[in-house]
Amino acid sequence: MRIHWRQTLMSYTFLAPALLLLAVFTFYPLLYGAYLGFTEYTGARFAQGLGPKWVGLDNFRTLADDPLFHTALWNSVRYLLVVPVLQLASLAVAVLVNRELPGMTWFRAAYYVPVVTSVSLAAVMFEWIFNREGVLNWMLITLHLSTPQQATGYLNSRTWAFFAVMLVTFWRGFGYYMVLYLAGLQTIPRELDEAAVLDGASPWQRFWRVTVPLMRPTILLCTLLSTIAALRVLEEVLVLTNGGPLNSTYTALMYVYAKAFQGFDFNYGLASAAGLVVAVVALVISAANFRLIRGDTEGA
């Protein structure tokens, strides 16, 4: 028994620095932010040296009556359209690059470059691509799919700006999820695939009957990560469109950012309440994903 307690104490001693950092930089801000959602706490109160004032559900009532928040939350939910496209493309490319061919390492690295590219640099590049005289319109005109008169600035279009920003998110996240899928593929024993080949299975049958069932834990992880990232999208919107035109790309997290740090109000309480709503929506959607994919795994 004494040996058991000594081992437990030693384990927690080694974990203590990491747990301390989590407590200070993750758990405390999370709990304090949740508390602020039920308080009135503005820049004016802070300037007067006053702390948060408990107001219960008043902030949530304000959000329920705010059409801008409704638009922002709906745009964030719509942004989830990028998740299945991103996951399918990442998995497909991971399968293609999971081969021992000359130069394949460089090929994999090239896909990962967008992940380490700064948002500001990506914004400059995609503004050049999407503007009225940009690369995209030039390609469409060259292929006779459009005319100079029909050319539009996609980031200034209420119809196309949302999908243009979504494409930037796809470009930046594609390599990250591809690497995760590639790591999952490389844990699958080659003997299983070879046995399926001997049984006469086609490549498509091997993919669906062997690869996908064994990759479901990785698919679950990547789906959850990309779902949460899509609901929390902010950087791309902020640097490309700033929520415009006419709030067509205004997301829930941008609403949180605007209420907390823009203008003269600095309404930290309302911003925290909006953040809580986004967190609850993310938890509900993530739980649905977990139940769906994990349920299929257990059924298999």
C-alpha positions as CSV (number, residue, x, y, z in Angstrom):
1,M,0.0,0.0,0.0
2,R,2.8,2.4,0.9
3,I,4.5,1.7,-2.4
4,H,1.2,2.5,-4.2
5,W,0.9,5.8,-2.5
6,R,4.5,6.7,-3.1
7,Q,4.0,6.0,-6.8
8,T,0.8,8.1,-6.9
9,L,2.5,11.0,-5.1
10,M,5.5,10.8,-7.5
11,S,3.2,10.8,-10.5
12,Y,1.3,13.9,-9.3
13,T,4.6,15.6,-8.5
14,F,5.7,15.3,-12.1
15,L,2.2,16.4,-13.3
16,A,2.1,19.4,-10.9
17,P,3.8,22.0,-13.3
18,A,1.5,21.1,-16.2
19,L,-1.6,21.1,-13.9
20,L,-0.6,24.5,-12.5
21,L,-0.3,26.0,-15.9
22,L,-3.7,24.5,-16.9
23,A,-5.3,25.9,-13.8
24,V,-3.9,29.4,-14.3
25,F,-4.2,29.8,-18.1
26,T,-7.2,27.5,-18.9
27,F,-9.5,26.5,-16.0
28,Y,-9.5,29.9,-14.2
29,P,-10.2,32.0,-17.3
30,L,-12.9,29.5,-18.4
31,L,-14.7,29.6,-15.0
32,Y,-14.3,33.4,-14.6
33,G,-15.5,34.0,-18.2
34,A,-18.6,31.9,-17.4
35,Y,-19.2,33.9,-14.3
36,L,-18.9,37.2,-16.2
37,G,-21.7,36.0,-18.5
38,F,-24.1,36.5,-15.7
39,T,-22.8,39.9,-14.7
40,E,-22.8,43.5,-15.8
41,Y,-19.2,44.4,-16.4
42,T,-18.3,47.2,-18.8
43,G,-15.3,49.4,-19.5
44,A,-17.1,52.2,-17.5
45,R,-17.4,50.0,-14.4
46,F,-13.7,49.0,-14.7
47,A,-12.6,52.6,-15.1
48,Q,-14.5,53.5,-11.9
49,G,-12.8,50.7,-10.0
50,L,-16.1,48.7,-9.7
51,G,-16.2,45.0,-10.1
52,P,-18.8,42.8,-12.0
53,K,-22.4,43.2,-10.9
54,W,-24.6,40.1,-10.8
55,V,-27.6,40.5,-13.2
56,G,-28.6,36.9,-13.7
57,L,-29.9,36.1,-17.2
58,D,-30.2,39.8,-18.4
59,N,-27.3,39.4,-20.8
60,F,-28.9,36.3,-22.4
61,R,-32.2,38.2,-22.7
62,T,-30.3,41.0,-24.5
63,L,-28.8,38.4,-26.9
64,A,-32.2,36.9,-27.5
65,D,-33.5,40.3,-28.6
66,D,-30.4,41.2,-30.7
67,P,-30.9,40.5,-34.4
68,L,-27.2,41.0,-35.0
69,F,-26.4,38.1,-32.6
70,H,-29.0,35.9,-34.4
71,T,-27.3,36.7,-37.7
72,A,-23.8,36.0,-36.2
73,L,-24.9,32.7,-34.7
74,W,-26.6,31.5,-37.9
75,N,-23.5,32.4,-39.9
76,S,-21.3,30.3,-37.5
77,V,-23.7,27.4,-37.8
78,R,-23.7,27.7,-41.6
79,Y,-19.9,27.7,-41.5
80,L,-20.1,24.1,-40.5
81,L,-20.7,23.3,-44.2
82,V,-16.9,23.4,-44.5
83,V,-16.4,20.5,-42.1
84,P,-17.6,17.5,-44.2
85,V,-15.8,18.9,-47.4
86,L,-12.6,19.5,-45.4
87,Q,-12.7,16.0,-43.8
88,L,-13.4,14.1,-47.0
89,A,-10.7,15.9,-48.9
90,S,-8.1,15.5,-46.2
91,L,-8.8,11.8,-45.8
92,A,-8.8,11.3,-49.6
93,V,-5.4,13.0,-50.0
94,A,-4.0,11.2,-46.9
95,V,-4.8,7.9,-48.6
96,L,-3.1,9.1,-51.8
97,V,0.1,10.2,-50.1
98,N,0.3,7.1,-47.9
99,R,2.6,5.5,-50.3
100,E,6.3,4.9,-50.4
101,L,7.3,6.8,-53.6
102,P,10.3,9.0,-54.3
103,G,9.8,12.6,-53.1
104,M,6.6,11.7,-51.2
105,T,8.0,13.4,-48.0
106,W,8.4,16.7,-49.9
107,F,4.9,16.3,-51.3
108,R,3.4,15.8,-47.8
109,A,5.3,18.8,-46.5
110,A,4.0,21.0,-49.3
111,Y,0.4,20.2,-48.2
112,Y,1.3,21.3,-44.7
113,V,2.7,24.8,-45.7
114,P,-0.7,26.6,-45.4
115,V,-1.0,25.4,-41.8
116,V,2.1,27.4,-40.8
117,T,1.3,30.4,-43.0
118,S,0.2,33.5,-41.0
119,V,-3.3,34.7,-41.4
120,S,-2.1,38.2,-42.5
121,L,-0.1,36.7,-45.3
122,A,-2.9,34.4,-46.4
123,A,-5.2,37.5,-46.4
124,V,-3.0,39.4,-48.7
125,M,-2.8,36.4,-51.1
126,F,-6.5,35.7,-51.1
127,E,-7.4,39.4,-51.5
128,W,-5.2,39.3,-54.6
129,I,-7.0,36.2,-55.8
130,F,-10.6,37.3,-55.1
131,N,-10.6,41.0,-56.1
132,R,-12.3,42.1,-59.3
133,E,-9.0,42.2,-61.3
134,G,-7.7,39.1,-59.4
135,V,-6.5,35.7,-60.4
136,L,-9.8,33.9,-60.1
137,N,-11.6,36.3,-62.4
138,W,-8.7,36.1,-64.9
139,M,-9.0,32.3,-64.9
140,L,-12.7,32.3,-65.4
141,I,-12.5,34.8,-68.3
142,T,-9.6,32.9,-69.9
143,L,-11.7,29.6,-69.7
144,H,-14.7,31.6,-71.2
145,L,-16.7,30.8,-68.0
146,S,-17.2,34.5,-67.4
147,T,-16.8,37.9,-69.1
148,P,-15.0,41.1,-67.9
149,Q,-18.4,42.7,-67.4
150,Q,-19.5,39.8,-65.1
151,A,-16.3,40.0,-63.0
152,T,-16.9,40.7,-59.4
153,G,-14.9,41.3,-56.2
154,Y,-15.8,38.2,-54.3
155,L,-15.0,39.5,-50.9
156,N,-17.2,42.5,-51.5
157,S,-20.2,40.4,-52.7
158,R,-22.9,39.5,-50.2
159,T,-23.5,36.3,-52.2
160,W,-19.9,35.1,-52.5
161,A,-18.0,36.6,-49.5
162,F,-19.1,33.9,-47.1
163,F,-17.9,31.1,-49.4
164,A,-14.7,32.9,-50.2
165,V,-13.8,33.1,-46.5
166,M,-14.8,29.5,-46.1
167,L,-12.4,28.6,-48.9
168,V,-9.6,30.3,-46.9
169,T,-10.5,28.2,-43.9
170,F,-10.4,25.1,-46.0
171,W,-7.0,26.0,-47.4
172,R,-5.5,26.7,-44.0
173,G,-6.9,23.5,-42.3
174,F,-6.5,21.0,-45.1
175,G,-2.9,20.1,-44.4
176,Y,-3.4,19.8,-40.7
177,Y,-6.1,17.2,-40.9
178,M,-4.3,15.4,-43.7
179,V,-1.4,14.9,-41.4
180,L,-3.7,13.5,-38.7
181,Y,-5.3,11.1,-41.1
182,L,-2.0,10.1,-42.5
183,A,-0.8,9.2,-39.0
184,G,-3.9,7.1,-38.5
185,L,-3.5,5.3,-41.8
186,Q,0.1,4.4,-40.9
187,T,-1.1,2.6,-37.7
188,I,-3.2,0.2,-39.8
189,P,-1.4,-3.2,-40.1
190,R,-0.5,-3.8,-43.8
191,E,-1.4,-7.5,-43.2
192,L,-5.1,-6.6,-43.2
193,D,-4.9,-4.8,-46.5
194,E,-2.9,-7.7,-48.0
195,A,-5.4,-10.2,-46.7
196,A,-8.2,-8.2,-48.4
197,V,-6.3,-8.2,-51.7
198,L,-5.9,-12.0,-51.5
199,D,-9.6,-12.3,-50.9
200,G,-10.2,-10.4,-54.1
201,A,-11.4,-7.1,-52.7
202,S,-11.2,-4.1,-55.0
203,P,-9.5,-0.9,-53.8
204,W,-12.8,0.7,-53.1
205,Q,-14.0,-2.3,-51.1
206,R,-10.7,-2.3,-49.1
207,F,-11.2,1.4,-48.4
208,W,-14.7,1.0,-47.0
209,R,-14.4,-2.4,-45.4
210,V,-10.9,-2.1,-43.9
211,T,-9.6,1.5,-43.9
212,V,-12.7,3.4,-42.8
213,P,-13.7,1.1,-39.8
214,L,-10.1,1.2,-38.5
215,M,-9.9,5.0,-39.0
216,R,-13.1,5.9,-37.2
217,P,-11.4,7.1,-34.0
218,T,-9.2,9.4,-36.1
219,I,-12.3,10.5,-38.1
220,L,-14.0,11.3,-34.8
221,L,-11.1,13.3,-33.5
222,C,-10.7,15.3,-36.8
223,T,-14.4,15.9,-37.1
224,L,-14.7,17.2,-33.5
225,L,-11.7,19.5,-33.9
226,S,-12.8,20.9,-37.2
227,T,-16.4,21.4,-35.9
228,I,-15.2,23.4,-33.0
229,A,-12.8,25.4,-35.2
230,A,-15.5,26.2,-37.6
231,L,-17.8,27.5,-34.9
232,R,-14.9,29.6,-33.5
233,V,-13.8,31.1,-36.8
234,L,-12.6,34.7,-36.3
235,E,-9.2,35.4,-37.8
236,E,-10.1,34.8,-41.5
237,V,-13.2,36.9,-41.2
238,L,-11.5,39.7,-39.3
239,V,-8.7,40.2,-41.8
240,L,-10.6,39.5,-45.0
241,T,-14.0,41.1,-44.6
242,N,-14.4,42.4,-41.1
243,G,-17.8,40.8,-41.0
244,G,-19.1,42.5,-44.2
245,P,-20.6,43.1,-46.6
246,L,-23.8,43.8,-44.7
247,N,-22.9,41.3,-42.0
248,S,-22.9,38.4,-44.4
249,T,-19.7,37.0,-42.9
250,Y,-20.3,38.3,-39.4
251,T,-19.8,35.2,-37.1
252,A,-20.6,34.6,-33.4
253,L,-17.0,34.9,-32.3
254,M,-16.7,38.2,-34.1
255,Y,-19.7,39.4,-32.2
256,V,-17.9,38.4,-28.9
257,Y,-14.8,40.2,-30.0
258,A,-16.7,43.3,-31.1
259,K,-18.6,43.6,-27.8
260,A,-15.5,43.0,-25.7
261,F,-12.8,45.0,-27.5
262,Q,-14.3,47.3,-30.1
263,G,-16.3,50.6,-29.7
264,F,-16.5,52.5,-26.5
265,D,-18.7,50.1,-24.4
266,F,-16.3,47.2,-23.7
267,N,-19.2,45.1,-22.6
268,Y,-17.3,42.1,-21.1
269,G,-20.4,40.7,-19.5
270,L,-22.4,40.6,-22.7
271,A,-19.4,39.2,-24.7
272,S,-18.9,36.5,-22.1
273,A,-22.6,35.5,-22.3
274,A,-22.4,35.3,-26.1
275,G,-19.2,33.2,-25.7
276,L,-21.2,30.8,-23.4
277,V,-23.9,30.4,-26.0
278,V,-21.3,29.6,-28.7
279,A,-19.7,27.1,-26.3
280,V,-23.1,25.4,-25.6
281,V,-23.8,25.2,-29.4
282,A,-20.3,23.7,-29.9
283,L,-20.9,21.1,-27.1
284,V,-24.3,20.1,-28.5
285,I,-23.0,19.6,-32.1
286,S,-19.8,17.9,-30.9
287,A,-21.9,15.5,-28.7
288,A,-24.0,14.7,-31.8
289,N,-20.9,14.0,-33.8
290,F,-19.5,11.9,-31.0
291,R,-22.7,9.9,-30.7
292,L,-23.0,9.3,-34.4
293,I,-19.4,8.3,-35.2
294,R,-18.7,6.6,-31.9
295,G,-22.0,4.7,-32.2
296,D,-21.0,3.4,-35.6
297,T,-17.6,2.3,-34.2
298,E,-19.2,0.3,-31.4
299,G,-21.7,-1.1,-33.8
300,A,-18.9,-2.3,-36.1
